[in-house]
Amino acid sequence: MNDTPGWASPGSAPSDGQETGIPRPSEPIDGSGPAGNWSSAQPPAGQWSAPNSPGPGAPPPAPGWGGGPQVSGWGRPPAAAKPGVIPLRPLGVGEILDGAVSTMRAHWRTVLGVTLAVSVIAQLAIILVQRYLLPEPAAVDPAATGTEALRQAADSLQSSAVYSAPSTLVTLIATLFTTSVLTVVISRSVLGRPVTLSGAWAEARPRILRLLGLTLLMALMTAAIMAVGVLPGALIGSSAGVALSLLGFMAACVVIVWLMVRFCLASPALMLERQSITASMRRSAKLVRGAWWRVFGILLLTGLLTLIVTLIVSIPFGIIGMVVDGADLGAFVSGESTDLGWPFLIVSGIGEVITSTITYPLSAGVMALLYVDQRIRREALDLELARAAGLPGYDDTRG
């Protein structure tokens, strides 16, 4: 293993089989007999001592045996080594979130530099597109009924999709750049090594196009699944077609969520293992296999935290923007069309920049650390990371 963010060579997946250098449970450790047999050399009766207490006449154990300090008491393992933002062992949900926040604190200059720059550029692009290129969203008459109400709802949905498409695309590209750079930052912070923005960008730049291809492939996959679920009912056009479209929409959402969780670790695998697009998707599916619900729960919790931060920041800035713009809050709440000008766009845009600066590192950090956690659980990556960090007691003796 080298000291670059690529922690595994493409195609080398220790979880496919037993890693060399680690004895199997069915193999004798000392070569003297079958596994599970007592060794022929046993200590005399009454001479057992506690794991942290040396026997009579024995020198005291060296501190930090095995790469970490010893923990006193029976039945408790030594404390895990922690060269960086996480301990090198399987992580809990709180430790994953704490590791993402710790990375933001430890490398705040690099993290703030990339997220703030990307957020400002993305928000400026969104404001200009919304102000000059997009038509106003279609208005809906709340008193409409029957076929007219369905027609207005369809027009409003189509208008909203067209209105939100450019901002979604800009946000997708911004997320792409921040994820690529922040994944490298997090990989270095796990090893406790410093990283600069220029160094992180130099590591991430060669894989930007592949990451873009992966992102577009996932978006096209989502759109295709949604189209298959909704179009048959939409083509029928009757009330039965509406019901069929609703059922198809719900089924498509279930399939999309399942696939998104299954392939959620493809981006870290592509960045850190230098995998191809299809290989990174297979790698993610392999790492998530058997842990889908756990990964889904962590991603759901991260999404909820991101939503809470977004609401806490965006709502006050939106209200302030409307007050500064002189808009009628009552008309906005009732759903009536309001003409919002530059003051609202600027103030709300500042709120969006603050939100993105906070949420981008959190999402990227959780995804990268979840990838690290799954590899620790399946492939003993903690040993490789400890060797790469140069911790004592983890010398590479596998030849």
C-alpha positions in Angstrom: 0.0 0.0 0.0 1.2 3.4 -0.9 0.6 6.7 0.8 -1.7 8.1 -2.0 -5.4 8.3 -1.6 -5.7 5.1 -3.8 -6.0 2.6 -1.0 -6.5 -0.4 -3.2 -5.4 -1.3 -6.7 -8.2 -1.8 -9.2 -9.4 -5.4 -9.2 -7.8 -6.3 -5.9 -10.7 -6.9 -3.5 -9.7 -8.8 -0.4 -13.3 -9.4 0.4 -13.5 -11.9 -2.5 -11.2 -14.2 -0.5 -9.0 -14.3 2.5 -6.3 -11.7 2.6 -2.8 -13.0 2.6 -0.9 -12.7 5.8 -4.0 -13.2 8.0 -4.5 -16.7 9.2 -7.8 -18.4 8.5 -9.7 -19.7 11.5 -9.2 -23.3 10.2 -5.4 -23.0 10.0 -3.0 -23.5 12.9 -1.4 -20.2 13.9 1.9 -21.7 15.0 1.9 -24.7 12.7 2.0 -27.2 15.5 -1.4 -28.7 15.2 -5.0 -28.2 14.0 -6.8 -25.1 14.9 -8.6 -25.1 18.2 -6.1 -27.5 20.0 -4.3 -26.4 23.1 -0.6 -25.8 22.7 1.7 -28.5 24.1 3.4 -25.8 26.2 1.1 -24.6 28.9 1.9 -22.3 31.9 1.9 -23.9 35.3 -1.3 -23.8 37.3 -1.9 -20.6 39.3 0.5 -18.5 37.2 -2.1 -16.7 35.0 -1.9 -12.9 35.2 -4.1 -10.2 33.9 -3.5 -9.0 30.3 -2.1 -5.7 31.5 -0.2 -7.1 34.5 3.3 -8.6 33.8 4.2 -11.8 35.5 6.8 -12.1 38.2 10.2 -11.0 37.0 8.9 -10.0 33.6 9.7 -6.6 32.2 6.8 -4.2 31.9 5.2 -4.2 28.4 6.1 -1.6 26.0 3.6 1.2 25.8 1.3 1.3 22.8 1.7 -2.4 21.9 0.0 -3.2 18.6 -0.1 0.4 17.5 -2.4 1.6 20.3 -2.4 2.0 24.1 -3.5 -0.9 26.2 -6.8 -0.8 28.0 -6.9 -2.2 31.5 -9.3 -4.8 32.6 -10.5 -8.2 31.3 -12.5 -8.6 28.0 -11.7 -5.2 26.6 -9.5 -4.9 23.4 -6.7 -2.3 23.1 -7.9 1.1 22.1 -7.9 1.5 18.3 -5.1 3.6 16.7 -6.3 7.1 15.6 -3.7 8.8 13.4 -6.4 11.1 11.9 -10.0 12.1 12.3 -11.4 8.5 12.9 -10.2 5.5 14.9 -9.0 2.7 12.7 -11.8 0.2 13.5 -15.4 -0.3 12.4 -17.2 3.0 12.9 -20.5 3.8 14.5 -22.9 6.3 12.9 -21.9 9.1 15.4 -18.2 8.5 14.6 -18.8 8.8 10.9 -20.6 12.1 11.4 -18.0 13.3 13.9 -15.2 12.4 11.4 -16.9 14.5 8.7 -17.1 17.5 11.0 -13.6 16.9 12.4 -12.3 17.0 8.8 -14.0 20.4 8.3 -12.3 21.7 11.4 -8.9 20.2 10.9 -8.6 21.3 7.2 -11.0 24.3 7.3 -8.9 26.4 4.9 -8.9 23.8 2.2 -12.6 22.8 2.8 -13.8 26.4 3.0 -11.7 27.4 0.0 -13.2 24.8 -2.4 -16.8 24.8 -1.0 -17.1 28.6 -0.8 -15.6 29.2 -4.3 -17.8 26.6 -5.9 -20.9 27.7 -4.0 -20.5 31.3 -5.0 -19.9 30.5 -8.7 -22.8 28.1 -8.8 -25.2 30.5 -7.1 -24.3 33.3 -9.4 -25.0 31.1 -12.4 -28.4 30.0 -10.9 -29.4 33.6 -10.2 -28.5 34.8 -13.7 -30.3 31.9 -15.4 -33.4 32.3 -13.3 -33.5 36.1 -13.9 -32.8 36.3 -17.6 -33.4 32.9 -19.3 -36.3 31.1 -17.6 -40.0 32.0 -17.9 -42.2 32.5 -14.9 -43.7 29.3 -13.5 -47.3 28.6 -14.6 -49.9 29.9 -12.1 -52.6 27.5 -10.7 -56.1 28.6 -10.1 -57.1 27.1 -6.7 -60.8 27.3 -7.7 -60.4 25.1 -10.8 -62.0 21.7 -10.7 -62.2 18.5 -12.8 -60.4 18.3 -16.1 -59.3 22.0 -15.9 -57.6 21.3 -12.5 -55.8 18.3 -13.9 -54.6 20.3 -16.9 -53.4 23.2 -14.7 -51.6 20.8 -12.4 -49.9 19.1 -15.3 -48.9 22.5 -16.8 -47.6 23.6 -13.4 -45.6 20.4 -13.0 -44.0 20.8 -16.4 -43.3 24.5 -15.8 -41.7 23.7 -12.4 -39.5 20.9 -14.0 -38.3 23.3 -16.7 -37.7 26.1 -14.1 -35.7 23.8 -11.8 -33.7 22.0 -14.4 -30.9 24.6 -14.9 -30.4 25.0 -11.1 -30.4 21.2 -10.7 -27.7 20.9 -13.4 -25.6 23.6 -11.9 -25.9 22.1 -8.4 -25.0 18.7 -9.9 -21.8 20.1 -11.4 -20.9 22.0 -8.2 -21.5 18.8 -6.1 -19.2 17.0 -8.6 -16.3 19.3 -8.1 -16.6 19.6 -4.3 -17.0 15.8 -3.9 -13.9 15.0 -6.0 -11.7 17.4 -4.0 -13.2 16.7 -0.6 -12.9 13.0 -1.0 -9.1 13.4 -1.4 -9.0 15.8 1.6 -10.9 13.2 3.7 -8.6 10.3 2.6 -5.6 12.3 3.8 -7.3 13.4 7.1 -7.9 9.7 7.9 -4.1 9.2 7.8 -3.5 12.4 9.8 -1.6 14.1 7.0 -1.9 17.7 5.9 -3.3 18.6 2.5 -3.5 21.8 0.6 -6.2 22.9 -1.9 -3.7 22.7 -4.8 -2.5 19.3 -3.7 -6.1 17.9 -3.4 -7.0 19.4 -6.8 -4.0 17.8 -8.4 -5.0 14.4 -7.0 -8.7 14.8 -8.1 -8.3 16.4 -11.5 -7.4 13.3 -13.5 -10.6 11.6 -12.4 -13.0 14.5 -12.8 -14.3 13.3 -16.3 -14.9 9.7 -15.0 -16.7 11.1 -12.0 -18.8 13.2 -14.4 -19.6 10.2 -16.5 -20.6 8.3 -13.4 -22.9 11.1 -12.3 -24.5 11.4 -15.7 -25.0 7.6 -15.9 -26.8 7.6 -12.5 -29.0 10.5 -13.6 -29.9 8.8 -16.9 -30.6 5.6 -15.0 -33.0 7.5 -12.7 -34.8 9.2 -15.5 -35.2 6.0 -17.5 -36.7 4.1 -14.5 -39.0 7.0 -13.8 -40.1 7.2 -17.4 -40.8 3.4 -17.5 -43.0 3.8 -14.3 -45.0 6.9 -15.3 -45.3 6.9 -19.1 -47.7 4.0 -19.6 -50.3 5.5 -17.4 -49.7 9.0 -18.9 -50.3 7.6 -22.4 -53.7 6.2 -21.4 -54.9 9.6 -20.3 -58.0 8.6 -18.4 -58.6 8.3 -14.6 -57.4 4.7 -14.8 -54.2 6.1 -16.4 -53.7 8.6 -13.6 -54.0 5.8 -11.0 -51.6 3.6 -13.1 -49.1 6.5 -13.3 -49.3 7.0 -9.5 -48.6 3.3 -8.9 -45.8 3.4 -11.5 -44.3 6.5 -9.8 -44.3 4.9 -6.4 -42.7 1.6 -7.8 -40.1 3.7 -9.7 -39.2 5.6 -6.5 -38.6 2.3 -4.6 -36.4 1.0 -7.4 -34.5 4.2 -7.6 -33.8 4.4 -3.9 -32.6 0.8 -3.9 -30.2 1.4 -6.7 -29.0 4.8 -5.3 -28.0 3.1 -2.0 -26.5 0.2 -3.9 -24.3 2.4 -5.9 -23.7 5.2 -3.4 -20.1 4.2 -2.8 -19.2 4.3 -6.4 -17.8 7.8 -6.3 -15.3 7.2 -3.4 -14.3 3.9 -5.1 -13.7 5.7 -8.4 -11.7 8.5 -6.7 -9.7 6.5 -4.2 -9.1 3.3 -6.1 -8.8 4.8 -9.5 -11.6 2.5 -10.8 -13.4 2.8 -14.1 -17.1 3.8 -14.1 -18.5 0.3 -14.4 -15.9 -1.1 -12.0 -16.6 1.5 -9.4 -20.4 0.6 -9.6 -19.6 -3.1 -9.1 -17.3 -2.2 -6.3 -20.0 -0.2 -4.5 -22.5 -3.0 -5.0 -20.1 -5.4 -3.4 -19.3 -3.2 -0.4 -23.0 -2.5 0.2 -24.0 -6.1 -0.1 -25.4 -7.4 3.2 -25.4 -3.9 4.7 -28.0 -2.1 2.6 -30.3 -1.1 5.5 -27.4 0.2 7.5 -26.1 2.3 4.6 -29.6 3.5 3.9 -30.1 4.5 7.5 -26.9 6.5 7.6 -27.7 8.2 4.3 -31.2 9.0 5.4 -29.9 10.5 8.7 -27.4 12.6 6.7 -30.1 13.8 4.4 -32.3 14.8 7.3 -29.4 16.7 8.9 -28.8 18.4 5.6 -32.4 19.3 5.3 -32.5 20.8 8.8 -29.5 22.9 8.1 -31.0 24.0 4.8 -34.3 25.1 6.4 -32.5 26.8 9.3 -30.4 28.9 7.0 -32.6 29.3 3.9 -36.0 30.3 5.5 -34.7 33.3 7.4 -32.7 34.5 4.4 -35.7 34.0 2.2 -38.0 36.0 4.5 -35.4 38.8 4.8 -35.1 38.8 1.0 -38.8 39.2 0.5 -38.9 42.0 3.1 -36.0 43.8 1.5 -37.7 43.4 -1.9 -41.0 44.7 -0.7 -42.9 41.6 -1.6 -46.2 40.6 -0.1 -45.6 37.8 2.3 -49.3 36.9 2.5 -49.6 36.6 -1.2 -46.5 34.4 -1.3 -47.8 32.1 1.4 -51.2 31.7 -0.3 -49.5 30.6 -3.5 -50.2 33.7 -5.6 -47.7 34.8 -8.2 -45.3 37.4 -6.9 -42.7 39.4 -8.8 -39.5 39.0 -7.0 -36.6 41.2 -8.0 -32.8 41.5 -7.5 -32.9 42.1 -3.7 -34.7 38.8 -3.1 -32.4 36.9 -5.4 -29.2 38.4 -3.9 -30.3 37.9 -0.2 -31.6 34.4 -0.8 -28.5 33.6 -2.9 -26.3 34.5 0.1 -28.3 32.0 2.2 -27.9 29.3 -0.4 -24.1 29.9 -0.5 -23.9 29.5 3.3 -26.1 26.4 3.2 -23.9 24.8 0.4 -20.7 25.7 2.3 -22.0 23.7 5.3 -23.8 20.8 3.6 -21.3 20.0 0.8 -18.5 18.9 3.1 -20.9 17.1 5.4 -22.3 15.0 2.6 -19.0 14.3 1.0 -17.4 13.4 4.3 -20.1 11.0 5.3 -19.9 9.2 1.9 -16.1 8.9 2.0 -16.0 7.7 5.6 -18.9 5.3 5.0 -16.8 3.8 2.2 -13.8 3.6 4.5 -16.0 1.9 7.2 -17.3 -0.7 4.8 -13.8 -1.6 3.7 -12.6 -1.8 7.3 -15.5 -4.2 8.0 -15.1 -6.4 4.9 -11.4 -6.1 4.0 -9.5 -5.1 7.2 -8.6 -1.8 5.6 -7.7 -0.5 9.1 -4.4 -2.5 8.9 -3.5 -1.0 5.6 -4.3 2.5 6.8 -2.2 2.0 10.0 0.7 0.9 7.8 0.3 3.8 5.5 0.2 6.2 8.5 3.5 4.7 9.8 2.1 3.6 13.1 4.5 1.4 15.2 3.6 -2.3 15.3 2.0 -2.3 11.8 5.1 -3.0 9.7 4.2 -4.7 6.4 5.7 -8.2 6.8 3.6 -9.9 4.2 6.5 -9.9 1.7 
